Amino acid sequence: MNSAEIRWLSTAEAAKRLGITPRTLYRFIDEGQLAAYRFGRVIRLKEDEVDVFIDKCRIAPGTLEHLYPEAVTDAKKS
């Protein structure tokens, strides 16, 4: 048995922690991007797994140029 106690989050708590709607949270769960557990009719998420998901979603520098192509084009002209 793990010496660390599992800290469970409700779907509402997890969605709030991620800053997303419950609907988006359910989509992430359904797509397999985020692990969740069903206990009867209740769905719970492990706090540490939510934290790992947050870390995996970090945007690498230099990967968003496609969102502002005109600014990059202007900068290259200078």
Backbone bond lengths (Angstrom), bond angles and torsions (degrees), N, CA, C in turn:
res aa  C-N    CA-C-N  psi(-1)  N-CA   C-N-CA  omega(-1)  CA-C   N-CA-C  phi
1 M - - - 1.460 - - 1.518 108.66 -
2 N 1.301 115.52 141.15 1.455 122.37 178.99 1.520 110.05 -68.17
3 S 1.330 117.08 136.38 1.462 119.37 -179.74 1.527 111.51 -73.44
4 A 1.337 116.74 -25.12 1.465 120.54 178.46 1.527 109.70 -84.59
5 E 1.309 115.31 132.14 1.460 120.20 178.87 1.518 109.63 -76.68
6 I 1.318 117.08 139.02 1.459 121.73 178.96 1.522 109.00 -73.79
7 R 1.310 116.37 132.47 1.471 121.62 174.71 1.517 106.76 -103.15
8 W 1.324 116.36 114.00 1.457 122.78 -177.70 1.520 110.73 -93.11
9 L 1.327 116.09 142.47 1.458 122.33 174.72 1.521 108.98 -115.48
10 S 1.322 116.34 140.85 1.464 119.57 171.26 1.516 107.33 -73.02
11 T 1.318 117.30 167.54 1.460 120.03 178.10 1.524 110.19 -63.06
12 A 1.332 117.82 -36.62 1.467 120.75 178.16 1.526 110.73 -64.60
13 E 1.343 117.10 -42.82 1.463 120.87 178.93 1.530 111.11 -65.09
14 A 1.334 115.94 -42.89 1.466 120.21 -179.36 1.525 110.43 -65.01
15 A 1.325 117.51 -43.58 1.466 120.85 179.34 1.524 110.07 -62.17
16 K 1.318 116.80 -42.28 1.464 120.86 179.32 1.525 110.29 -64.48
17 R 1.324 117.18 -43.28 1.467 122.18 179.49 1.527 110.85 -60.23
18 L 1.341 116.09 -37.27 1.465 121.23 -179.50 1.528 112.56 -84.97
19 G 1.325 117.05 -14.24 1.459 120.49 -178.66 1.514 112.65 72.82
20 I 1.333 115.97 33.52 1.464 121.75 -179.25 1.527 109.52 -127.59
21 T 1.318 116.26 169.76 1.461 120.30 177.21 1.528 109.56 -79.89
22 P 1.328 117.27 156.24 1.463 119.33 175.00 1.538 111.97 -57.09
23 R 1.318 117.18 -34.96 1.474 120.43 178.90 1.534 110.97 -60.69
24 T 1.330 116.76 -43.57 1.468 120.58 177.85 1.522 110.32 -65.84
25 L 1.329 117.03 -39.56 1.459 121.07 177.15 1.526 110.60 -59.17
26 Y 1.330 117.30 -46.60 1.466 120.81 179.14 1.522 111.30 -61.74
27 R 1.355 116.94 -35.92 1.461 120.03 178.09 1.529 110.17 -65.49
28 F 1.336 117.17 -44.01 1.461 120.25 177.50 1.531 110.82 -59.68
29 I 1.324 116.44 -41.40 1.468 121.02 178.78 1.525 109.84 -64.46
30 D 1.327 116.77 -47.86 1.466 121.73 -177.35 1.526 112.08 -64.05
31 E 1.342 116.90 -33.90 1.463 121.46 179.12 1.529 112.51 -79.96
32 G 1.331 117.02 -6.09 1.457 120.93 179.45 1.522 114.01 83.01
33 Q 1.326 117.70 10.93 1.461 121.10 179.25 1.526 111.86 -77.70
34 L 1.330 116.18 -24.58 1.453 122.03 -175.65 1.529 108.55 -137.40
35 A 1.322 116.24 127.56 1.468 120.74 -179.06 1.529 110.39 -76.53
36 A 1.313 115.51 140.78 1.466 121.71 175.97 1.524 107.91 -143.73
37 Y 1.315 115.25 161.25 1.466 121.58 -174.86 1.516 109.39 -131.73
38 R 1.339 115.75 136.23 1.459 120.86 179.27 1.527 109.29 -105.02
39 F 1.320 114.30 125.37 1.460 121.67 175.47 1.518 106.24 -117.90
40 G 1.324 116.49 94.59 1.464 119.85 -173.16 1.518 108.71 68.43
41 R 1.331 116.78 -120.03 1.462 120.72 178.78 1.526 112.51 -96.56
42 V 1.325 117.07 1.40 1.459 122.01 -175.05 1.531 110.19 -100.64
43 I 1.319 116.60 135.07 1.457 122.19 175.91 1.523 107.97 -108.36
44 R 1.320 115.47 131.19 1.464 121.49 179.74 1.522 109.66 -130.26
45 L 1.319 115.60 154.77 1.459 122.37 177.36 1.521 108.42 -126.46
46 K 1.333 116.41 145.17 1.458 120.73 177.47 1.528 108.07 -78.82
47 E 1.318 115.82 130.33 1.459 120.87 -178.21 1.535 111.35 -56.59
48 D 1.334 117.54 -42.95 1.465 119.41 -178.17 1.521 111.84 -67.06
49 E 1.347 118.11 -31.78 1.469 120.35 177.09 1.527 111.15 -72.19
50 V 1.323 117.21 -32.77 1.469 120.82 174.70 1.525 108.68 -65.71
51 D 1.323 117.35 -41.20 1.465 121.36 178.55 1.538 111.20 -63.55
52 V 1.325 117.55 -39.82 1.469 121.59 177.19 1.531 109.50 -64.03
53 F 1.329 116.85 -41.68 1.466 121.64 177.28 1.528 110.19 -59.46
54 I 1.316 116.51 -42.92 1.467 121.13 178.30 1.529 109.69 -59.18
55 D 1.321 116.78 -46.98 1.466 120.71 -179.74 1.528 112.13 -62.66
56 K 1.343 117.31 -37.88 1.467 121.21 179.50 1.523 111.94 -67.45
57 C 1.311 117.02 -23.97 1.468 121.43 -177.94 1.522 112.97 -85.70
58 R 1.307 117.17 0.15 1.465 120.60 -179.36 1.523 109.57 -60.74
59 I 1.317 115.37 135.45 1.453 121.40 -178.87 1.520 109.34 -86.82
60 A 1.325 115.26 127.85 1.458 120.19 177.91 1.525 109.32 -76.02
61 P 1.318 117.60 139.05 1.465 120.36 177.81 1.534 110.79 -56.91
62 G 1.324 115.39 142.69 1.460 120.82 177.10 1.514 115.28 82.83
63 T 1.339 117.90 10.10 1.472 119.88 -177.57 1.520 113.23 -106.66
64 L 1.312 118.38 4.28 1.467 120.45 -176.37 1.528 113.70 -110.50
65 E 1.328 118.17 12.91 1.459 120.55 -178.56 1.519 112.90 -55.23
66 H 1.311 116.35 -32.87 1.475 119.92 -178.68 1.529 111.93 -64.05
67 L 1.328 118.13 -17.05 1.458 121.36 -179.41 1.526 112.86 -86.12
68 Y 1.337 117.18 -15.04 1.459 120.07 179.82 1.536 110.49 -142.67
69 P 1.321 117.13 55.57 1.470 120.26 -174.74 1.528 113.56 -60.30
70 E 1.341 118.11 -33.43 1.463 119.82 -178.80 1.528 111.62 -66.18
71 A 1.309 117.98 -35.78 1.458 121.19 179.34 1.521 110.45 -68.67
72 V 1.336 117.28 -38.66 1.452 121.37 178.99 1.529 109.38 -67.52
73 T 1.313 117.41 -42.27 1.455 122.20 178.79 1.533 110.10 -61.73
74 D 1.326 117.64 -44.78 1.463 122.49 178.62 1.522 110.98 -61.76
75 A 1.307 117.04 -40.69 1.457 121.53 -178.40 1.526 110.68 -66.91
76 K 1.334 117.51 -36.19 1.463 121.45 -179.56 1.520 111.18 -70.49
77 K 1.333 118.20 -27.72 1.459 122.65 178.91 1.523 111.09 -70.95
78 S 1.328 117.16 -28.85 1.466 121.48 -176.18 1.502 112.28 -73.29
